[in-house]
Amino acid sequence: MTAPFRWFPHEGGRHAVSNTLRPSSEGRTLCGIAVVAPVGQLPAHPDWLWPECELCNGAWRKAEGLPPRPDPVPLPRSNGRVRRAEITSKSGARS
């Protein structure tokens, strides 16, 4: 049996959309974001490495009758963009 949803990279996260969403079609992610499926443009690195949207994951799991993820990881966001992770050295300097 095929899953009714698939992962769709959008704004720094992987969101779930219906498998019926076709190129140039408008649709919504399971968390409610309006999206348009690109034509001829497949996800590329690093899109498939983006974290899963917690709301989409929860909605997908509920639709499939699966228990919720025990420790959901929220998407890192700042003004609608993915935040760059800051690495602090032992001296306290940021890179």
N, C-alpha and C positions, 0 to 999 in steps of 0.2 A: 504494500500500500504506500502511495506517495504522500508525503506530508503536504498539508494544505497551504503551507507558507514557505518562504525562502528568505534568506538574509540579503539585505540590500544596503550597501554602504551609502551613508548620507551624513553630512556635517560631523565627521569625526567619530561616528559610531555605526555599528551594524544594526539596522532596524529590520523587523520582520514585515514582509508584505505578502499579499496573496499571490499564489502561483499563477493566478489569472492575469496579473499585471504584465502587459506586453509592451514592447518598445513604442515610445511616443504616447503611451497611455497615461492618463492621470489616475492617481490612486492615493491611498492613505496607508501609512504604516500602522501597525497595531497600537502604537501609542498616540496616533492621531495626527501625525505630521503629513501635510500634503506633499506628494512627490510626483515627478514625471519620470518614467523609465527612459533612460537614454537609448538612442538608436545607434547600434553598431559599436557601442563603447562598453567593453567588458571591464569589470573591476580589475585594478592593477595594484601592485605592491605600493603602498602598505595598506590599501583599503581592506583587504581580508584579515588584517591583523588588528583592526580597530576593535575596541571592546563592544560586546553586545549591549544593546539598550535594555536596561532593567525592566522597564514597563513592557516592551515588546516580548522579552523573554517570559515574563510572568503571564501575559495574555496567551502566548503560544502554549505554554505549559498547561494553562487552564483549559484551553480548547482541546488539547490532546489528552486531558485527564491525568497529567503528571503532577507530582507534588512540587511546590515552589522550591527554587534553589535555596539551600540553607543559608548561604552568605552572599547575597547579591552585591555586585560591585558597580556603583554608579559611574556614569560617563563623566570624565573630567571635562568641565566646561567653564568657559569664561567669555562672556559676551557672544555666545553662540559659536565660539571656536574652541578647538582643543587646546588645552593649556600645555605649554612646554614644561616638562618636568625639570625642576631645578635640582642640581646636584651641589650639595654643600661639602666643601672639603673640611678636613679636621681643623684647619686654621679659621674656618668660618667664612671663607671666601666662596662666593657663588660662581658657578660656571654656566 
